[in-house]
Amino acid sequence: MQIFRRKSSYLIFLVWLVYATSYLGKVNYSANITQIVDFYKVSKADAGLAPTLFFFAYGIGQVVNGLFCKRYNIRLVVFGSLPQHCSTELLQSALILEL
């Protein structure tokens, strides 16, 4: 029983860590929007499009993940989502480094 509690605590920590890092990316973008407008010479409306897309992606993701969790085992859905999320974050940082 002690091993199960330790593993579940570790899993909760990993899920929290992934969520926290993704949230920091969203908050950092909003905090630096003025510098982004100045550096890339885009309008504030164009720069504000990214947080809007974050909002819609979050909402759509809630529906899609809810449907997956109803159909499949929730543990498999969460376990499958973490590698996908990590690969997306790595792809984003690779694309930013090329700019």
N, C-alpha and C positions, 0 to 999 in steps of 0.2 A: 504494500500500500504506500509506503514511503517513497518508493521509486516512481510510482505513478504520479504522486504529487510533485515530485521534483521535475519530472518530464513535462507535466502540464504547466508548471510555473515557467519553465524554460520556453515552452511554446508561446505562452502568453507574452513573455518578454520579447521574443522574436517578432511576433505580430505587431506589438506596440512599437518596436524599433523601426520596422518598415513603414508603419503609418506615420510616425514622427518625422522620419526623413523625407517622406513625400510631402508632408504638410509644411516642413521648413522650406522646401523648394517653392511651394506656392506663396508662402508669406514673403520670402526673399524677393520674388519677382515683384510683388505689389509694393514692397518697400523701396525698390530701386527703379520704379517706372519712370521717374523724372530723368535719371541718368540714361536709361534706355532710349528715351525720346531724343535726348541731346546727342548721344553717340551714334545712333543709327539714322537720325534725321527722319523719323516717322512722326505722324500725328499722334496726339494723345488717344484718339479714337482707335487708331491701328494698334497702339501699344496696349490699350485696354481690352483688346479682343482676346488675348491669352487668358486672363482671369475669367472672362465670360465663358470661354471654351472649357476651362477647368470646372466651372459650375455645371455646365451641361453634361460633361463627361462623368462627373460624380453622380449626377441624377440618373443618367442612363445606366451607369455601372451598378447602382443600387438595384434597379429593376432586373438587370441581367443576372447579377449575382443571386438575387432572391429566387429567380426562376431556376437557376442551376442548383441552389441549395434545396429547393423543393424536390427536384428530380433526382439528384445524386446525393451521396453522403457528404455532409457538410465538411468533414475533415478532409476529404479528397479535394473539394472545391477550394478550401483555404490553402491546402498544401500545393495545389496546382497554380493558384493565383500568385503565390509568393515568387516563384522563379520567373513568371511572366512579368511581374512588376519590376523585379531586379533587372531583367534584361532590357525592359523599356527605359529604365533610369540610366543604364549604361549606354544605350543607344543615344539618348538625349545628350548626355555629356560628351559623347564622341562627336556628335554633330555640332555642338557648341565649340569644341576645340578646333574644328575645321574652319569656323568663321574667323 
